[in-house]
Amino acid sequence: MSDLSYNQKKRNKKINGGFVLIPKSTIRCNQWKELSVYSRCVYIAIMTGFIRDRGMNPEREVKMTHKQIEDISGISHSQVVRSMKELKEKKFLSVKIPGGICGKQNYSVYTMEERYLT
């Protein structure tokens, strides 16, 4: 028999690190079901940035480079580009400020759609 109480055991099972919350309403909607698996992975990768910045970010913006999205999702650059296009077409996100290698910034600013966050 263990010496730990129920509450102590419960505290020991906490998740180390963060997690990404995807609302059930988003997963159940038809637009989500129509997304490719790659687009879903890219969406989750972008949501990691959104969740991290959400407390200080009332505009629901995420600043990320394609390289960061590739590293988080494990998807190639060309597939990330195709997935981003699909996510924009299905209105999951929009690009507020496009990034670029030649510009002053190398990250893009993405805005997440409110209807997929609640």
N, C-alpha and C positions, 0 to 999 in steps of 0.2 A: 504494500500500500504506500502511496506517495505522501510525503509530508507537506506538499503544496496544496493550498486551498483552491477551490474552483476559480476564484477571481485571479489568483496568482497565475494559474495555468492559462487563463484567458489572456492576461497581459503578456505572457510569454509567446503567444501565438500571433502577435501583431506583425503586420507586414513591414519589412524593412524597405525603406525607400518609398517612392511615390507610385501612383497608379493612374491610369487614364480612365475617366468615367465617360462612357457612351450611354446616353439615355435609351431606355427601352423603346421610346417612341421613335427614335432615329433608326434603331435596328429593325423595327417592325414596318417602317414606311416602304412604299414601293420603290422609291428612288434608291434606297440603300440596297434593296434586293437586286436592282439592275446594275449596280456598280461591279466592276471587275474586282477580283481579289487584290490585285496590285493597288487599285484606287483606294480600297478599304485600308490597306497597310499605310499608304501615304496619308490618308485622313487621320489615322491613329498617330502617325509620326508628327503631324502638324498639331494635333490636339495635345501632345506632350508639351509643346511650347506654349500653347494657349493656357493650359492648366497652371503651368509654372508662373506665368505672367498675369493670371486673371485677377489677383487681388489688387494690383496696381493698374489695371488696364480696363477701364470702363468702356472703351470703344471696341472691345473684343478683337483686338489686333494681335497678330503674331509676327515676329520678325525672325525669319529663318532663311538660310541659304539652301540651295538644292543639295549641296554636299552634306549638310546636317540632316536633311530629309533622307538622303541615300544611306547615311551611316545608321540612322535609327531604324529605318525600314528594311535595310539589307537588299534594296532593289537598285538595279542599274540606272544610270543617268537617263538614258533614252526612255526607259519604262516610267521613271518619275515624271518626265515631261509629258508623256501620253496620259498618265494618271491625273496629273494636274489639270490637263485640258478637260478630261472627263468630269472631274470634280467641279470645275467652273461651269461646264455645260449643264450639269445637274443641279447647279445652284447650292452646292454645299459650302463653297467659299468663293470669295472674290479677291482679286489682287488690287490692293489700294495703291501701293507704290511698287512698281516692278524694279527688281534689282538688276545689276549687271556688272560684269568684270571691269568695263571701262568707266563706269560711273563713279560717283563719290562713295557709294555703298555697294557692297557685294551681296546684300541680303534683300529679299522681297518682304513687303509688309502685306500679310494676308488678313482678311476680315472674315470671321466665321459667321455663318448665317444663324440668326437667333432661333429660328424654328427647329434647327437640328441640335440645339444645346439645352432644350428644356424637355 
